[in-house]
Amino acid sequence: MADAFARRVEAVRSRMRAEKLDALLVTHPPNVSYLTGFTGDSSAVLLGTDRSVIVSDFRYETQLRDECPGQECHIRPSSKTLAQELGEVLAGFGWRSVGFESASLSVLDWETIRNGCGSVELRSTAGVVEEVRAVKDEAEIAAIRRAIDLAEQVFERVRHGWSGHWDEAEVANRLESELRSLGAAGSAFPPIVAVGPRSALPHARPEPGVRVDSGDFTLIDWGACLGPMPYRSDLTRVIVTGKVTPRFEEIYGIVVEAQRRAIASIRPGISAGEVDAQARSYIQEAGFGRFFDHGLGHGIGLEIHEAPRLRKDAAEVLRPGMVLTIEPGIYLPDWGGIRIEDDVLVTPDGCECLSRLPRDLDRIRDDTPGA
């Protein structure tokens, strides 16, 4: 892994040189982990063109030694905050222009660092590390594959033990319990479980008392988080719990075909917006465009939402090694919502769908719990 971290650091340094930065202050925890392997918190990386220093505190001295052998570390005294120490350390390094991660540094901490770093120019940056993270290496892809496999195993366990007496909260709790029992660090995000009309809420929170047999179908959005480096998966399926009505069959078929078209278009060189348009235009032509108003998908990795973002007019070009969710949906108020989501790897000559759970209507009809 040492070589992988070295390659990542060099890739970020290349971006720093392009932006004419002497150094980058990395404060977003997933970015700190990505560049060093450190999995703790309350720490930051000062990445210069010829040195990299983690600034942390005494709680993590042993962890830093174990997780980041050879990494230069600076342990702040307990009498100072991280921001105070970062300002003083920066003042002593001789750097003139230092970028900071504007999306993760609070105004208060920025002011504290600025007041302590003397004549150092602090420059706002966005996405310097995230753009490098968007393309996964082989170890990262393998970790995401494991997270997908584990999530799929959990889904099958819950589906086969399904009871109509469960409520949404019980399903969510069982998903999380099974994830941990199979070795996951936990859920990639709080699971979404929504029965019938409540599935029209794209981010519905599972409710106690809403039984799964109170509707004809249940939408489940879940994923696994592996440790110690928390690579994640993100999947959505619909479980039939009652009748397959003509309306359900129509909406479900449109969503599956929209997803199929989007996945079929994925290849290096295509823009994220073009992939989004493949699904969006099909749903629009079917007459449901106004009921699909979120992005088609996003990157996954150390975070559940990361670059690239697949949405209308997104200009970012897809590259081999990116791992994306493809999740079109149609949400009809007072009826319900259908969303199908899979995780897809961009390959040198196209793409590979990493998730394997069935999504065709005949198969999910046959897999109706209790059938």
Phi, psi and omega in degrees: 000337181303319179296322180296316179295322179296319178295320180296315180299317181294324178296320178292320178299324177299319178291324177298317180297322179296329180265007177058047177254137174283332183200167177229130174269112184258114183242344181287119187308316178299328178289322175300313179298317183299323184273340188231336187089357180286131184249009177276193179229192178052037183220165179214158176247131170257107185254109176260184181285341182226006176206155178225126184231128171268128174257119185217203179223175191299336180299336188248010183302312180292318180298319178297318179297319183284319185274334187229059180301132180088351180281131176292131183234149174230119182260118181284152174287153182292346180282352182236148174283165178300317181296319178298316182292321179299319178300315182291320180295315179301320181299332183268356185270345178080011177281145181264315184238116184237123177279149174231154184278100188295335182281346185237351182259125180289160178298319180299313180293322177300316179296320179295316179295316181300318181292338183259350189259011174066233186273004180296133176274121176264121183244132179292133175228162178216129171076014182298310179280322183301324180292327175288318180298337185300330178259117185272147173272179186299321180294321179293316179298320178297321179294320178294320176302317180295321179294323177292313181302317181294318179297322180292321176300318180295317179301315180295320178299313182293319181296319182288336177265011190303138174230134177296345180277347177294150170253177183303317182296322179296319178298315179298317180296320179293321176302312182292321179296316180294323177302313181292324181294335179265005173105005178287153172291337179159195178280144179294337180190162178301122184301147173260122176229119186220125183263134171051233184303333181291343178287352173288351175268109185303329179239048181299139174269132180302133183250131170292142178094347176266096186287147183288341177273008178272358178220169181277346179205159180228128177267132180232124178238118188209171176190164180254150175238120179266154177238171358284332173278118195278067175286146195232162170234164185207113185225153173222135174221161176246129177257126176282124181240003180207226182277144170269096184280161175304323179296314178300314183299320179296308184294317181299315181298322179295316182294316180298317180292322177299317178295318180301316181295319180296313181298319181297337183274348188287127178195160175300139176098340177280147179278154177301324179293325178293322178294315177304318184295331180300316179281317186295319182293324179293316178295322178297314180296331179281355177095012184239021185304320183286352178260010174227094188233024170245169179296157181291332182176193186196165173287155173228157180175243176291337174239158182282336175233113177212178182294146002271163175257127179262105181208176183306131172064014178294126187271345185301134182269135180285144181229152177304138181100347174287141175241123190238151164267143173237110192218066175293156179205157173231128186234110183253114180306138177072358175244305180147180181228148175239124173224135175238130185225131175227161181254129191232133177262130173280123181253170181300333183240016180159242180203165175227125175281115186280335180267149191233000180299138181297148178226355178287148189297319181300321181289316181288333176294317180292334182268015178306125179306133178084355182288000000 
